[in-house]
Amino acid sequence: MEKRILVVDDDKSMVKMIKDVLEMEGYRVFCAFDGQQALIKAQQQPDLILLDINLPGMDGIEVCEKIRDFVSCPILFLTARIEERDRIIGLKAGGDDYIVKPFSTGELLARIEAHLRRERRAQGRKEFRYDDDLYIDYGSRQVFFAQKEIEMTRAEFNIVELLSRNAGQVFDREMIYEKIWGYDREGDNKIVTELIRRIRNKFKGYTDREYIETVWGCGYKWTLKRDTH
């Protein structure tokens, strides 16, 4: 079944170039040129969205925040700016990755395929972890405590999944970054610290137990139940 990709950018020549490249690779492509069009087209439930940040009127960050209520597919920002602050804002809005302009068609296709592969793996999994009242469903990418869902962004869940699947193993910040965004070597791994802080704060709304432990000078690990006694 062909994968459907939504391309959102106000630069029509850029959109045409991306559309031509993706269609040659067998993707079905539909396009939008501003935020309002993007909201409408996103209702078609694409498999992946390429979203320019600098859109006229409603920018890409606001579009991302709005469509995350009903779209779960990967969202890759297209941007000419890539400072740490911009990355954090994009992740908080629900984005999954950045592609910096100008980019090669090879990089574009590699990023897209990497995210689609991850989606296929996630959809094929029915595994879960149950730890006291905490339940992690890896297939649906949901976290529950005492049967109440703890809302997670995609990036937050990716870290929870990595650490919980490897409980007791210590990962430093760089290792976490590379395992989750490994194909983007130019990123700032300080984002990991911010995401873990947010995950901990969400857990604290339900339990006093620290599921993610800081191993000083080394990194982070998912604590096993016996480690907490």
VMD Tcl script that draws the C-alpha trace (Angstrom):
set ca {
  {0.00 0.00 0.00}
  {1.45 3.35 -1.05}
  {2.34 5.76 1.73}
  {0.74 9.19 1.73}
  {2.80 12.28 2.49}
  {1.53 15.81 3.09}
  {3.97 18.56 2.05}
  {3.32 22.02 3.53}
  {5.39 24.99 2.34}
  {4.54 28.41 0.93}
  {7.40 28.09 -1.59}
  {5.57 26.50 -4.53}
  {8.76 25.65 -6.39}
  {10.04 23.84 -3.30}
  {6.76 21.93 -2.99}
  {6.87 20.93 -6.66}
  {10.44 19.68 -6.34}
  {9.63 17.61 -3.25}
  {6.41 16.29 -4.81}
  {8.22 15.20 -7.98}
  {10.96 13.43 -6.01}
  {8.53 11.62 -3.71}
  {6.19 10.56 -6.52}
  {9.16 9.08 -8.40}
  {9.76 6.94 -5.29}
  {6.16 5.71 -5.30}
  {4.70 7.93 -2.58}
  {1.29 9.55 -2.90}
  {1.75 13.27 -2.28}
  {-0.73 16.02 -1.47}
  {0.21 19.62 -0.80}
  {-0.71 22.73 1.16}
  {0.74 26.22 0.93}
  {-0.38 27.79 4.21}
  {-1.45 26.80 7.70}
  {-5.19 26.75 7.06}
  {-4.79 24.48 4.04}
  {-2.53 22.24 6.12}
  {-5.21 21.82 8.80}
  {-7.72 20.76 6.16}
  {-5.39 18.40 4.30}
  {-4.16 16.80 7.54}
  {-7.68 15.45 8.09}
  {-6.89 12.95 5.34}
  {-4.62 11.19 7.87}
  {-1.29 11.12 5.99}
  {1.44 8.66 6.92}
  {3.98 11.50 7.30}
  {3.96 15.31 7.14}
  {6.73 17.62 5.89}
  {5.94 20.97 7.49}
  {7.68 24.29 6.85}
  {8.06 26.39 10.00}
  {7.99 29.83 8.33}
  {4.48 29.77 6.89}
  {2.53 33.00 6.35}
  {-0.12 33.71 8.97}
  {-0.27 30.55 11.06}
  {3.31 29.24 11.32}
  {4.36 25.59 11.28}
  {4.68 25.34 15.05}
  {1.05 26.42 15.55}
  {-0.10 24.08 12.79}
  {1.72 21.20 14.48}
  {0.11 21.95 17.85}
  {-3.35 22.03 16.29}
  {-3.12 18.85 14.22}
  {-1.53 16.79 16.99}
  {-5.04 16.52 18.45}
  {-6.09 14.24 15.60}
  {-2.93 13.21 13.70}
  {-0.40 10.74 15.12}
  {1.94 10.34 12.12}
  {5.54 11.63 12.13}
  {5.89 15.38 11.53}
  {9.22 16.58 10.07}
  {9.84 20.32 10.15}
  {11.46 22.02 7.16}
  {13.46 24.99 8.37}
  {16.39 27.24 7.62}
  {16.99 27.90 11.33}
  {18.07 25.18 13.72}
  {19.05 26.71 17.07}
  {18.52 24.66 20.23}
  {15.60 26.83 21.30}
  {13.84 26.17 17.98}
  {14.35 22.43 18.35}
  {12.87 22.41 21.84}
  {9.88 24.48 20.75}
  {9.27 22.11 17.85}
  {9.49 19.01 20.04}
  {7.11 20.51 22.58}
  {4.66 21.21 19.77}
  {4.69 17.54 18.79}
  {7.28 17.47 15.99}
  {9.58 14.51 15.45}
  {12.53 15.77 13.44}
  {14.03 18.66 11.49}
  {15.31 18.83 7.93}
  {17.48 21.89 7.39}
  {17.21 23.83 4.14}
  {18.90 23.46 1.78}
  {18.84 19.65 1.82}
  {19.67 16.96 -0.70}
  {17.02 14.64 -2.10}
  {19.03 11.75 -0.70}
  {18.82 13.13 2.84}
  {15.11 13.89 2.45}
  {14.30 10.35 1.32}
  {16.49 8.79 4.02}
  {14.78 10.77 6.79}
  {11.32 9.93 5.49}
  {12.05 6.22 5.17}
  {13.65 6.09 8.62}
  {10.51 7.52 10.23}
  {8.17 5.31 8.22}
  {10.20 2.23 9.22}
  {9.86 3.20 12.87}
  {6.11 3.56 12.41}
  {5.89 0.09 10.83}
  {7.83 -1.43 13.72}
  {5.64 0.31 16.29}
  {2.42 -0.78 14.60}
  {3.62 -4.36 14.46}
  {4.39 -4.58 18.18}
  {1.88 -5.76 20.74}
  {4.33 -5.76 23.63}
  {3.81 -3.99 26.91}
  {5.48 -3.46 30.28}
  {3.62 -3.56 33.59}
  {5.44 -2.19 36.63}
  {3.36 -1.63 39.77}
  {0.51 0.59 38.53}
  {2.45 1.81 35.50}
  {1.47 0.24 32.17}
  {3.32 0.96 28.92}
  {1.69 -0.20 25.70}
  {4.41 -0.13 23.05}
  {2.01 -0.93 20.23}
  {-0.40 1.94 20.83}
  {2.40 4.13 22.25}
  {0.43 4.93 25.40}
  {1.39 5.15 29.06}
  {-1.10 4.57 31.89}
  {-0.88 4.82 35.66}
  {-3.68 3.21 37.69}
  {-5.66 3.00 34.43}
  {-5.34 6.76 33.81}
  {-3.48 7.78 30.67}
  {-0.35 9.92 31.05}
  {-0.23 12.03 27.91}
  {3.14 11.83 26.16}
  {4.49 13.57 23.08}
  {6.08 11.33 20.48}
  {9.60 12.30 21.55}
  {8.79 11.73 25.23}
  {7.35 8.29 24.51}
  {10.42 7.39 22.42}
  {12.63 8.01 25.48}
  {10.28 6.13 27.82}
  {10.29 3.21 25.38}
  {14.08 3.15 24.99}
  {14.78 3.27 28.73}
  {11.97 0.96 29.86}
  {12.78 -1.69 27.25}
  {16.35 -1.69 28.59}
  {15.55 -1.37 32.31}
  {18.66 -1.12 34.49}
  {20.94 -0.16 31.58}
  {22.56 3.27 31.80}
  {22.38 5.52 28.73}
  {24.24 8.80 28.57}
  {22.63 11.81 26.91}
  {24.47 11.33 23.64}
  {23.51 7.64 23.43}
  {19.83 8.46 23.94}
  {19.97 11.18 21.31}
  {21.72 8.96 18.75}
  {19.35 6.03 19.28}
  {16.28 8.21 18.80}
  {17.54 10.81 16.30}
  {20.63 8.91 15.15}
  {20.40 10.04 11.53}
  {20.70 13.69 12.59}
  {24.25 13.95 13.91}
  {24.24 17.76 14.01}
  {21.57 18.05 16.70}
  {22.05 19.20 20.27}
  {21.69 16.36 22.78}
  {20.70 18.85 25.50}
  {17.17 18.27 24.23}
  {17.31 14.90 26.01}
  {17.69 16.63 29.40}
  {14.63 18.78 28.73}
  {12.53 15.82 27.61}
  {13.46 13.71 30.65}
  {12.61 16.62 32.94}
  {9.18 16.83 31.35}
  {8.62 13.06 31.58}
  {9.49 13.10 35.29}
  {7.12 15.98 35.91}
  {4.32 14.06 34.22}
  {5.00 10.96 36.34}
  {5.00 13.10 39.49}
  {1.40 13.98 38.80}
  {0.53 10.34 39.48}
  {3.22 8.78 41.67}
  {6.21 9.58 43.88}
  {8.24 6.73 42.41}
  {11.18 7.79 40.25}
  {11.08 5.55 37.19}
  {13.95 7.37 35.47}
  {17.04 7.63 37.66}
  {19.97 9.96 37.08}
  {23.26 8.11 37.41}
  {25.52 11.05 38.14}
  {28.39 11.42 35.73}
  {27.02 8.61 33.56}
  {23.49 9.25 32.35}
  {20.01 7.86 32.94}
  {18.42 4.48 33.53}
  {14.96 3.01 34.03}
  {14.84 1.78 37.61}
  {13.76 -1.77 38.31}
  {11.27 -2.24 41.13}
  {13.85 -3.90 43.37}
  {16.11 -0.88 42.95}
  {13.56 1.35 44.69}
  {13.59 -0.58 47.99}
}
mol new
graphics top color blue
foreach p $ca { graphics top sphere $p radius 0.5 }
foreach p [lrange $ca 0 end-1] q [lrange $ca 1 end] { graphics top cylinder $p $q radius 0.2 }
display resetview
